[in-house]
Amino acid sequence: MATNGEEINPANAEKYKQFPNPMAVDSTPGFSQVDNFDNVGFNQGIASIGGQHTVSFYGKSKDGTVYVLTKDGRQAKPQILPLKEVISGFNSDQGTNFTMKDVKYYKKNEDK
């Protein structure tokens, strides 16, 4: 929703509930997988944490910290947090053990 400029709310989320679906042939329509966010601009990338939680790339600080926009659950408000902090919080909430190695990065395809 963030990369498409749509309000982040439950009604709009219904359009994206399958995204990304790691079982689908094209799990990220409109995006191409990249190694990291090094050449990805603001609002042009997403990351999938273990295929279970998707965040939108917000940018990097001068020290290289990756910041993302995340919305955890229906009642939570969107937040901008370091990606590592989102992973830690997700692990704590969901009982998972994801690390940065479990993150897949995607860049929004350019419109032609």
C-alpha positions in Angstrom: 0.0 0.0 0.0 2.8 2.4 0.9 4.6 2.0 -2.4 1.4 2.5 -4.3 0.5 5.7 -2.3 -2.6 4.2 -0.8 -3.9 4.8 2.7 -2.9 1.9 5.1 -6.1 0.6 6.4 -8.0 -2.7 6.6 -10.1 -2.0 3.5 -7.1 -1.4 1.3 -5.2 -4.3 3.0 -7.7 -6.7 1.6 -6.3 -6.0 -1.9 -2.8 -7.1 -0.7 -3.5 -10.0 1.6 -1.8 -12.5 -0.8 1.3 -10.3 -1.2 3.9 -11.6 -1.1 2.8 -15.2 -1.3 6.0 -17.4 -1.3 4.0 -20.3 -2.8 3.0 -18.3 -5.9 4.9 -18.4 -9.2 5.0 -14.6 -9.2 4.7 -13.7 -5.5 5.5 -10.0 -5.9 3.7 -8.6 -9.0 5.2 -5.3 -10.0 8.5 -5.9 -8.1 11.8 -7.6 -8.9 13.9 -9.3 -6.3 17.2 -7.5 -5.4 20.0 -8.4 -3.1 19.5 -5.4 -0.7 18.1 -1.9 -0.7 21.4 -0.2 -1.8 20.1 1.0 -5.1 16.4 1.3 -4.1 14.9 4.8 -3.6 12.4 5.9 -1.0 9.0 4.3 -1.4 10.3 2.0 -4.1 11.1 -1.2 -2.2 9.6 -3.8 0.0 11.0 -6.6 2.1 9.5 -9.9 3.1 10.6 -11.2 6.5 10.5 -15.0 6.3 7.6 -14.8 3.8 5.3 -13.9 6.8 5.5 -10.1 7.2 6.0 -7.4 4.5 7.4 -4.0 5.1 8.0 -0.9 2.9 11.5 0.5 2.5 11.7 4.0 4.0 15.4 4.8 3.7 18.8 4.4 5.3 20.5 6.6 7.9 24.0 7.9 7.5 25.3 4.9 9.5 23.6 2.5 7.1 20.6 1.5 9.3 17.7 0.4 7.1 14.4 1.9 8.1 11.0 0.5 7.1 7.4 1.3 7.4 5.6 -1.5 9.2 2.0 -2.2 10.3 1.7 -5.1 12.7 -1.8 -6.4 12.8 -5.2 -4.9 12.2 -5.3 -2.6 15.3 -1.7 -1.4 15.2 -0.7 2.0 13.8 1.9 2.1 11.0 5.4 2.8 12.4 8.8 3.6 10.9 11.4 1.5 12.6 14.8 -0.1 11.9 14.4 -3.3 9.9 16.3 -5.2 12.6 13.9 -3.9 15.3 10.9 -5.1 13.2 12.4 -8.5 12.9 13.1 -8.7 16.6 9.5 -7.6 17.4 8.0 -10.0 15.0 10.0 -12.8 16.4 8.8 -11.9 19.9 5.2 -11.6 18.9 5.0 -14.7 16.7 7.5 -17.0 18.3 9.6 -17.1 15.2 13.4 -16.9 15.0 14.0 -14.9 11.8 17.3 -13.1 11.1 18.4 -10.7 8.4 19.3 -13.8 6.3 15.5 -14.5 6.2 14.7 -11.1 4.5 14.0 -11.0 0.8 14.3 -7.5 -0.8 12.2 -6.3 -3.8 12.4 -3.2 -5.9 9.4 -1.7 -7.6 9.5 -2.2 -11.4 9.7 1.0 -13.4 6.6 1.8 -15.5 7.3 1.8 -19.2 
